[in-house]
Amino acid sequence: MAAMGTGVDQSRINLFSFNGKMKILHLSWFAFFLSFMVWFNFAPLMASIRETFGLSDQEVKLLLILNVALTIPARIIIGMLVDKHGPKITFSVLLALSSAVCFLFASAQSYTELATYRFLLGFVGAGFVIGIRLVSEWFPAKQVGTAEGIYGGWGNFGSAGAAILLPTLALMFGGDEGWRWAVATTGILTLLFSFVFYFSVSNNPKGTTYFRPKNLGALEVSSKGDFYFYCFMTAPLYLALAILAWKISPANLNIFSDSLTYGIYATLLLLYIYQVLQIYRINKILFIPDARPLAEIHRYKFRQVAALNLSYMVTFGSELAVISMLPLFFFDVFKESADLSIAQAALIASIFAALNLVMRPAGGYLSDKYGRKMVLSVTLGGLSFGYFLMGQIDQSWSVPMAVGAMIITSLFVNAGNGAVFAVVPLVKRRLTGQIAGMTGAFGNVGGVAFLTVLSFTSSQLFFLTISTVAFVVFVLILFVLDEPKGFMYEKNDDGSIEKIELH
């Protein structure tokens, strides 16, 4: 977005170009692709890993939970770091560090090591946030939705890429340890690309300003009301982690002891209190009676951030939850009525995530062309209807009918992902990383929340729950979200004000 009004080429997006802003876009989505490949590199190899270590079902479930746990706080932290230090160094370091942990996971000799390194690798899932800020620096507002959609959609395919490539690699390496070499290969690719990225990318176009937040630790807000709202919206991030701890407590998987679980609860409460104090530290000027109020041109509405958080909780959050259960769902429903095998069920279910390649960019493009609020509203309404349809699927349905309902839902879910991040860079430029981090973290919160619902209910009721939540968020968007238009303003280091076009 630094490109806005600065003379940077604003011609149409040419996917076959590798110059200027298109070079940045291609390098960004591939960095994100690799980060997602590393994040999910164990999933398609789980059968081999389970056999190597003789894992129980509970131990497998714990690995799945640990893989997403650290991503929630990581996206907040990375959002702050990218705003402060820039995407170039942040993404390069993240890729290099994740490759090191990847090698450790590949060489693990005990379940404790396996679980520890899987937990640490959850941090790489925060790579998504970095590219959101970088792409927004290079593309004007009228293209940023499309560009962010391409970045997110193509990068997200890293998980599918892992599912396609790694089992074949493991077979090529051969033997019981083939999975280790396949995992290590993703680490090698990521390490090499961390250097390519560092020496090929600039934080922003030459002649433009990379705006940084005044303080690190929390978002700056514009009013006392926004301060309290921000504190309230921060709570679910810690609550989701508490739910994860509860799921592996004696009450569920019985992996953690009662004392350890209560210790985690207490730690999360203390961390939340600390975060509230940080929010106050950054925004305490709002509570000083004689302080000069923030100039109107520098204000933004935190309700915009909250609306995007809840929207992504429904779109990406439901996607995370659904792709985790969909193969088994299709198998259980149609194994007798249609003689469906588990391999066929997995292939059918893969369509849901694969549509990200096309529909996430489409959601961003449509937002740029027809309006961001309208497209986000339509996608939320559409996915609510889609999940309602999926909630009706049972043995009386034919497989093509069920697949049709799934595709309808996936089209709206993936377009909705793109529509959310067509708005994120247009709220407040210098805070884009932090806003993207918080919004991205809410996607993981949604995944945890919906999977928790699934653990208590049938698959049909799980789909209907998502449908209901999506409808509520759809109504909220109609009344709460403002269409980004006009201009935003940022202060340069020399004190001058830069005017940035939003349409």
C-alpha positions as CSV (number, residue, x, y, z in Angstrom):
1,M,0.0,0.0,0.0
2,A,3.0,2.3,0.1
3,A,2.5,2.3,-3.6
4,M,-0.7,4.3,-3.4
5,G,-0.3,7.7,-4.8
6,T,3.5,7.4,-5.1
7,G,3.9,6.8,-8.8
8,V,4.3,3.0,-8.6
9,D,2.9,1.2,-11.6
10,Q,-0.8,0.5,-11.1
11,S,-1.4,-1.5,-14.2
12,R,-3.3,-4.7,-14.2
13,I,-1.9,-7.8,-12.4
14,N,0.1,-9.9,-14.9
15,L,0.7,-13.3,-13.3
16,F,3.4,-14.1,-16.0
17,S,5.5,-11.2,-15.0
18,F,8.4,-11.5,-12.6
19,N,9.4,-7.8,-12.3
20,G,8.6,-5.1,-9.7
21,K,5.6,-5.8,-7.6
22,M,4.9,-9.1,-9.4
23,K,8.3,-10.4,-8.3
24,I,7.4,-9.6,-4.7
25,L,4.1,-11.3,-5.0
26,H,5.6,-14.5,-6.5
27,L,8.3,-14.6,-3.9
28,S,5.8,-14.0,-1.1
29,W,3.3,-16.7,-2.0
30,F,6.1,-19.2,-2.5
31,A,7.6,-18.4,0.9
32,F,4.1,-18.8,2.4
33,F,3.7,-22.1,0.4
34,L,6.9,-23.5,1.9
35,S,5.9,-22.4,5.4
36,F,2.6,-24.2,5.1
37,M,4.3,-27.2,3.6
38,V,6.6,-27.4,6.7
39,W,3.6,-26.8,9.0
40,F,1.7,-29.7,7.7
41,N,4.6,-31.9,6.5
42,F,3.8,-34.6,9.1
43,A,0.1,-35.1,8.3
44,P,0.4,-37.2,5.1
45,L,3.2,-39.2,6.7
46,M,1.4,-39.8,10.0
47,A,0.8,-43.5,9.3
48,S,4.5,-44.1,8.9
49,I,5.3,-42.0,12.0
50,R,2.7,-43.8,14.0
51,E,4.3,-47.2,13.0
52,T,7.9,-46.0,13.7
53,F,7.0,-44.9,17.3
54,G,4.1,-47.3,18.0
55,L,1.8,-44.3,18.8
56,S,-1.6,-44.7,20.3
57,D,-4.6,-42.9,19.1
58,Q,-4.3,-40.4,22.0
59,E,-0.7,-39.7,21.1
60,V,-1.6,-39.0,17.4
61,K,-4.4,-36.7,18.5
62,L,-2.0,-34.8,20.8
63,L,0.3,-34.2,17.8
64,L,-2.6,-32.8,15.8
65,I,-3.5,-30.4,18.7
66,L,0.1,-29.4,19.3
67,N,0.6,-28.5,15.6
68,V,-1.9,-25.7,15.8
69,A,-1.5,-24.5,19.5
70,L,1.5,-22.2,19.1
71,T,0.1,-20.6,15.9
72,I,-2.4,-18.6,17.8
73,P,0.1,-16.5,19.9
74,A,2.7,-16.7,17.1
75,R,0.5,-14.8,14.7
76,I,0.1,-12.0,17.2
77,I,3.8,-11.8,17.9
78,I,4.9,-12.1,14.2
79,G,2.4,-9.3,13.4
80,M,4.2,-7.0,15.8
81,L,7.6,-8.0,14.5
82,V,6.8,-7.5,10.9
83,D,5.3,-4.0,11.6
84,K,8.5,-3.1,13.5
85,H,11.3,-4.8,11.6
86,G,9.8,-5.3,8.1
87,P,8.8,-8.4,6.1
88,K,12.2,-9.0,4.5
89,I,14.1,-9.9,7.7
90,T,11.1,-11.4,9.6
91,F,10.1,-13.9,6.9
92,S,13.7,-14.9,6.2
93,V,14.4,-15.6,9.9
94,L,11.2,-17.4,10.3
95,L,11.9,-19.7,7.4
96,A,15.5,-20.4,8.6
97,L,14.4,-21.2,12.2
98,S,11.5,-23.4,11.0
99,S,13.9,-25.4,8.9
100,A,16.1,-26.0,11.9
101,V,13.1,-27.3,14.0
102,C,12.1,-29.3,10.9
103,F,15.4,-31.2,11.0
104,L,15.0,-31.8,14.7
105,F,11.5,-33.3,14.1
106,A,12.9,-35.5,11.3
107,S,15.6,-36.9,13.6
108,A,13.4,-37.3,16.8
109,Q,14.1,-40.5,18.7
110,S,11.3,-40.4,21.3
111,Y,7.7,-39.3,21.5
112,T,8.6,-36.5,23.8
113,E,11.0,-35.1,21.2
114,L,8.4,-35.6,18.5
115,A,5.7,-33.7,20.4
116,T,8.1,-30.9,21.5
117,Y,9.3,-30.2,17.9
118,R,5.8,-30.5,16.5
119,F,4.6,-27.9,19.1
120,L,7.5,-25.5,18.1
121,L,6.8,-26.0,14.4
122,G,3.3,-24.4,15.0
123,F,5.2,-21.1,15.0
124,V,5.8,-21.3,11.2
125,G,2.0,-21.1,10.7
126,A,2.4,-17.4,11.4
127,G,4.3,-16.8,8.2
128,F,1.0,-15.9,6.6
129,V,0.9,-12.6,8.4
130,I,4.2,-11.4,7.0
131,G,3.2,-11.6,3.4
132,I,0.0,-9.8,4.0
133,R,1.9,-6.7,5.1
134,L,4.5,-7.1,2.3
135,V,2.0,-7.5,-0.5
136,S,0.0,-4.5,0.8
137,E,3.1,-2.3,0.6
138,W,3.6,-3.1,-3.1
139,F,0.0,-3.0,-4.5
140,P,-2.4,-0.1,-4.7
141,A,-5.8,-0.4,-3.0
142,K,-7.7,-1.2,-6.2
143,Q,-5.5,-4.3,-6.6
144,V,-4.6,-5.3,-3.1
145,G,-7.6,-7.6,-2.6
146,T,-6.7,-9.6,-5.8
147,A,-3.0,-9.7,-4.8
148,E,-3.7,-10.8,-1.2
149,G,-6.0,-13.4,-2.6
150,I,-3.4,-14.8,-4.9
151,Y,-0.8,-14.7,-2.0
152,G,-3.1,-16.5,0.4
153,G,-4.7,-19.0,-2.0
154,W,-1.5,-20.1,-3.7
155,G,0.4,-20.2,-0.4
156,N,-2.3,-22.1,1.4
157,F,-1.8,-24.9,-1.2
158,G,1.4,-25.8,0.6
159,S,-0.6,-28.2,2.8
160,A,-2.0,-29.9,-0.3
161,G,1.5,-29.8,-1.8
162,A,2.8,-31.7,1.2
163,A,0.0,-34.3,0.9
164,I,0.8,-34.8,-2.8
165,L,4.6,-34.8,-2.7
166,L,5.8,-36.1,0.6
167,P,4.3,-39.7,0.5
168,T,6.0,-40.1,-2.9
169,L,9.2,-38.8,-1.6
170,A,9.1,-41.1,1.4
171,L,8.6,-44.1,-1.0
172,M,11.5,-42.9,-3.1
173,F,13.8,-42.7,-0.1
174,G,12.4,-46.1,0.9
175,G,12.5,-48.1,4.2
176,D,10.9,-47.5,7.5
177,E,12.7,-44.2,7.8
178,G,11.7,-42.7,4.5
179,W,9.3,-40.3,6.2
180,R,12.3,-38.7,8.0
181,W,14.1,-37.9,4.7
182,A,10.8,-36.5,3.2
183,V,10.3,-34.2,6.2
184,A,14.0,-33.2,6.1
185,T,13.7,-32.3,2.4
186,T,11.0,-29.6,3.3
187,G,13.5,-28.2,5.8
188,I,16.3,-28.0,3.2
189,L,14.0,-26.3,0.7
190,T,12.9,-23.8,3.4
191,L,16.4,-23.0,4.5
192,L,17.6,-22.4,0.9
193,F,14.7,-20.2,0.1
194,S,15.2,-18.1,3.3
195,F,18.4,-16.8,1.7
196,V,16.7,-16.3,-1.7
197,F,14.0,-14.3,-0.1
198,Y,16.3,-12.1,1.9
199,F,18.5,-11.2,-1.1
200,S,15.5,-10.7,-3.5
201,V,12.9,-8.7,-1.5
202,S,12.5,-5.1,-0.4
203,N,10.1,-4.1,2.3
204,N,8.5,-1.4,0.1
205,P,9.0,0.2,-3.3
206,K,11.9,2.7,-3.7
207,G,10.8,6.2,-2.9
208,T,8.0,5.2,-0.5
209,T,7.8,5.0,3.3
210,Y,7.5,1.9,5.4
211,F,5.3,3.1,8.2
212,R,6.1,1.5,11.6
213,P,3.9,1.6,14.8
214,K,5.0,4.0,17.5
215,N,5.1,1.2,20.1
216,L,5.4,-2.6,20.1
217,G,3.3,-4.8,22.3
218,A,-0.3,-4.0,21.3
219,L,-2.4,-2.2,18.8
220,E,-2.9,1.5,19.1
221,V,-6.6,2.4,19.4
222,S,-8.5,5.6,19.0
223,S,-10.9,5.8,21.9
224,K,-11.7,4.5,25.4
225,G,-14.5,2.5,24.0
226,D,-12.1,0.9,21.5
227,F,-9.7,0.1,24.4
228,Y,-12.3,-1.9,26.3
229,F,-13.5,-3.6,23.1
230,Y,-9.9,-4.5,22.3
231,C,-9.4,-6.1,25.7
232,F,-12.6,-8.1,25.2
233,M,-11.6,-9.3,21.8
234,T,-8.2,-10.4,23.0
235,A,-9.8,-12.9,25.5
236,P,-10.8,-15.5,23.0
237,L,-7.2,-16.0,21.9
238,Y,-6.3,-17.2,25.4
239,L,-9.6,-19.0,25.8
240,A,-8.8,-21.1,22.7
241,L,-5.5,-22.1,24.2
242,A,-7.2,-23.0,27.5
243,I,-9.6,-25.3,25.5
244,L,-6.6,-27.0,23.9
245,A,-5.2,-27.6,27.3
246,W,-8.5,-29.0,28.5
247,K,-8.7,-31.3,25.5
248,I,-5.4,-33.0,26.6
249,S,-6.2,-32.9,30.3
250,P,-7.4,-36.0,32.4
251,A,-11.0,-34.9,31.5
252,N,-10.3,-35.8,27.8
253,L,-7.2,-37.3,26.3
254,N,-5.5,-37.7,29.7
255,I,-2.1,-36.7,28.4
256,F,-1.5,-33.9,31.0
257,S,-2.0,-34.3,34.7
258,D,-4.5,-32.2,36.6
259,S,-1.8,-30.1,38.2
260,L,-0.1,-29.4,34.9
261,T,-3.5,-28.4,33.3
262,Y,-4.3,-26.0,36.1
263,G,-0.8,-24.6,35.8
264,I,-1.5,-23.9,32.2
265,Y,-4.8,-22.2,33.0
266,A,-3.1,-20.0,35.6
267,T,-0.3,-19.1,33.1
268,L,-2.8,-18.2,30.4
269,L,-4.8,-16.0,32.9
270,L,-1.5,-14.2,33.9
271,L,-0.6,-13.8,30.2
272,Y,-4.0,-12.3,29.5
273,I,-3.6,-9.8,32.4
274,Y,-0.2,-8.9,31.1
275,Q,-1.5,-8.3,27.6
276,V,-4.3,-6.1,29.0
277,L,-1.5,-4.1,30.8
278,Q,0.4,-3.8,27.5
279,I,-2.7,-2.6,25.8
280,Y,-3.1,0.0,28.5
281,R,0.6,1.0,28.3
282,I,0.3,1.6,24.6
283,N,-3.0,3.5,24.9
284,K,-2.7,5.2,28.3
285,I,-2.8,8.6,26.7
286,L,-6.6,8.0,26.2
287,F,-7.0,8.1,30.0
288,I,-5.0,11.3,30.6
289,P,-7.7,14.0,31.2
290,D,-5.8,17.0,29.6
291,A,-4.2,15.0,26.8
292,R,-4.8,16.4,23.3
293,P,-7.2,14.0,21.5
294,L,-5.9,12.1,18.5
295,A,-6.4,14.0,15.3
296,E,-9.4,12.7,13.3
297,I,-7.3,11.8,10.3
298,H,-5.3,9.4,12.4
299,R,-8.3,7.6,14.0
300,Y,-9.7,4.2,12.9
301,K,-12.6,2.2,14.3
302,F,-11.6,-1.0,16.2
303,R,-15.0,-2.4,15.3
304,Q,-13.6,-2.9,11.8
305,V,-10.8,-5.1,13.2
306,A,-13.4,-7.0,15.4
307,A,-15.6,-7.6,12.4
308,L,-12.7,-9.0,10.3
309,N,-11.7,-11.2,13.3
310,L,-15.1,-12.8,13.5
311,S,-15.4,-13.2,9.8
312,Y,-12.1,-15.0,9.5
313,M,-13.0,-17.1,12.5
314,V,-16.0,-18.3,10.4
315,T,-14.3,-18.6,7.0
316,F,-10.8,-19.9,7.7
317,G,-11.7,-21.3,11.1
318,S,-14.4,-23.5,9.6
319,E,-12.0,-24.6,6.8
320,L,-9.4,-25.7,9.3
321,A,-12.0,-27.7,11.2
322,V,-13.8,-29.2,8.2
323,I,-10.6,-30.4,6.3
324,S,-9.6,-32.2,9.5
325,M,-12.8,-34.3,9.6
326,L,-14.1,-34.4,6.1
327,P,-12.3,-37.6,4.8
328,L,-13.6,-39.6,7.7
329,F,-17.1,-38.0,7.4
330,F,-17.5,-39.1,3.7
331,F,-16.1,-42.6,4.5
332,D,-18.5,-43.1,7.4
333,V,-21.6,-41.9,5.6
334,F,-21.0,-43.6,2.2
335,K,-18.9,-46.7,3.0
336,E,-22.0,-49.0,2.9
337,S,-24.5,-47.1,0.7
338,A,-21.9,-46.3,-2.0
339,D,-19.0,-48.7,-1.2
340,L,-16.7,-45.7,-0.8
341,S,-13.1,-46.5,0.3
342,I,-11.1,-44.3,2.7
343,A,-8.8,-43.4,-0.2
344,Q,-11.7,-42.3,-2.3
345,A,-13.2,-40.3,0.6
346,A,-9.8,-38.5,1.1
347,L,-9.6,-37.7,-2.6
348,I,-13.2,-36.2,-2.5
349,A,-12.5,-34.3,0.7
350,S,-9.3,-32.8,-0.8
351,I,-11.4,-30.7,-3.2
352,F,-12.5,-28.5,-0.3
353,A,-9.0,-27.1,0.4
354,A,-7.9,-27.3,-3.3
355,L,-10.5,-24.7,-4.3
356,N,-8.4,-22.2,-2.3
357,L,-6.1,-21.9,-5.4
358,V,-8.9,-20.3,-7.4
359,M,-11.5,-19.0,-5.0
360,R,-9.3,-17.1,-2.5
361,P,-7.9,-14.9,-5.3
362,A,-11.4,-14.7,-6.7
363,G,-12.7,-13.4,-3.4
364,G,-10.0,-10.7,-3.4
365,Y,-10.6,-9.8,-7.0
366,L,-14.4,-9.5,-6.6
367,S,-13.8,-7.3,-3.5
368,D,-11.6,-4.9,-5.5
369,K,-14.2,-4.8,-8.3
370,Y,-17.6,-4.7,-6.6
371,G,-17.0,-3.6,-3.1
372,R,-15.5,-5.2,0.0
373,K,-18.4,-5.1,2.3
374,M,-20.8,-6.5,-0.3
375,V,-18.6,-9.4,-1.3
376,L,-17.8,-10.3,2.3
377,S,-21.5,-10.3,3.2
378,V,-22.4,-12.5,0.2
379,T,-19.7,-15.0,1.0
380,L,-20.7,-15.3,4.6
381,G,-24.4,-15.7,3.7
382,G,-23.4,-18.3,1.0
383,L,-21.2,-20.3,3.4
384,S,-24.0,-20.3,6.0
385,F,-26.3,-21.8,3.4
386,G,-23.7,-24.2,2.3
387,Y,-23.0,-25.6,5.8
388,F,-26.8,-25.9,6.3
389,L,-26.9,-28.1,3.2
390,M,-24.0,-30.2,4.5
391,G,-25.8,-30.6,7.7
392,Q,-28.5,-32.5,5.8
393,I,-26.1,-35.1,4.3
394,D,-26.8,-38.7,5.3
395,Q,-26.9,-42.2,3.7
396,S,-30.0,-41.3,1.7
397,W,-28.0,-38.8,-0.3
398,S,-26.0,-39.8,-3.4
399,V,-22.3,-39.2,-3.4
400,P,-22.6,-36.6,-6.3
401,M,-25.2,-34.7,-4.3
402,A,-23.0,-34.6,-1.2
403,V,-20.0,-33.5,-3.3
404,G,-22.1,-30.8,-4.9
405,A,-23.1,-29.5,-1.4
406,M,-19.4,-29.6,-0.3
407,I,-18.3,-27.7,-3.5
408,I,-20.9,-25.0,-3.0
409,T,-19.8,-24.5,0.6
410,S,-16.1,-24.5,-0.3
411,L,-16.6,-21.9,-3.0
412,F,-18.0,-19.4,-0.5
413,V,-15.6,-20.4,2.3
414,N,-12.5,-19.9,0.2
415,A,-13.8,-16.7,-1.4
416,G,-14.6,-15.4,2.0
417,N,-11.0,-15.9,3.1
418,G,-9.9,-13.7,0.2
419,A,-12.6,-11.1,1.0
420,V,-11.5,-10.7,4.6
421,F,-7.9,-10.0,3.7
422,A,-9.1,-7.6,0.9
423,V,-10.1,-5.3,3.8
424,V,-7.3,-6.0,6.4
425,P,-4.7,-3.8,4.7
426,L,-7.1,-0.9,4.4
427,V,-7.9,-0.4,8.1
428,K,-4.6,1.3,9.3
429,R,-1.5,0.9,7.3
430,R,1.2,1.1,10.0
431,L,-0.7,-1.5,12.0
432,T,-1.4,-3.9,9.1
433,G,0.9,-6.7,10.5
434,Q,-0.7,-6.6,13.9
435,I,-4.2,-6.4,12.5
436,A,-3.4,-9.3,10.1
437,G,-1.9,-11.2,13.0
438,M,-5.0,-10.8,15.2
439,T,-7.3,-11.7,12.4
440,G,-5.3,-14.7,11.4
441,A,-5.2,-15.9,15.0
442,F,-9.0,-15.8,15.1
443,G,-9.0,-18.2,12.2
444,N,-7.2,-20.7,14.4
445,V,-9.6,-19.8,17.3
446,G,-12.4,-20.8,15.0
447,G,-10.7,-24.1,14.1
448,V,-10.3,-24.9,17.8
449,A,-13.9,-23.9,18.7
450,F,-15.6,-25.8,15.9
451,L,-13.5,-28.9,16.4
452,T,-14.4,-28.8,20.1
453,V,-18.1,-28.7,19.1
454,L,-17.5,-31.7,16.9
455,S,-16.1,-33.6,19.8
456,F,-19.5,-33.3,21.6
457,T,-21.9,-33.6,18.7
458,S,-22.7,-35.4,15.4
459,S,-21.1,-34.3,12.2
460,Q,-24.5,-33.0,11.0
461,L,-24.9,-30.8,14.1
462,F,-21.3,-29.6,13.7
463,F,-22.1,-28.3,10.2
464,L,-25.3,-26.7,11.4
465,T,-23.5,-25.0,14.3
466,I,-21.0,-23.4,11.8
467,S,-24.0,-22.4,9.6
468,T,-25.7,-20.6,12.6
469,V,-22.5,-18.8,13.7
470,A,-21.8,-17.7,10.1
471,F,-25.4,-16.3,9.8
472,V,-24.9,-14.3,13.0
473,V,-21.6,-12.9,11.7
474,F,-23.2,-12.1,8.4
475,V,-25.8,-10.0,10.1
476,L,-23.1,-8.2,12.2
477,I,-21.1,-7.4,9.0
478,L,-24.2,-5.7,7.5
479,F,-24.5,-3.4,10.5
480,V,-20.9,-3.0,11.7
481,L,-18.4,-3.1,8.8
482,D,-17.8,0.1,6.9
483,E,-16.8,0.0,3.3
484,P,-13.2,1.3,3.0
485,K,-13.3,4.5,0.9
486,G,-11.7,7.9,0.7
487,F,-8.3,8.1,2.2
488,M,-6.2,7.1,5.2
489,Y,-3.4,9.2,6.6
490,E,0.0,8.3,8.0
491,K,2.7,10.5,9.5
492,N,6.2,10.3,7.9
493,D,9.3,10.3,10.1
494,D,9.9,14.0,9.2
495,G,6.4,14.9,10.5
496,S,4.8,15.3,7.1
497,I,1.4,13.6,6.5
498,E,1.0,11.1,3.6
499,K,-2.5,10.7,2.1
500,I,-3.2,7.2,1.0
501,E,-6.1,6.4,-1.4
502,L,-8.5,3.6,-0.4
503,H,-10.3,2.9,-3.6
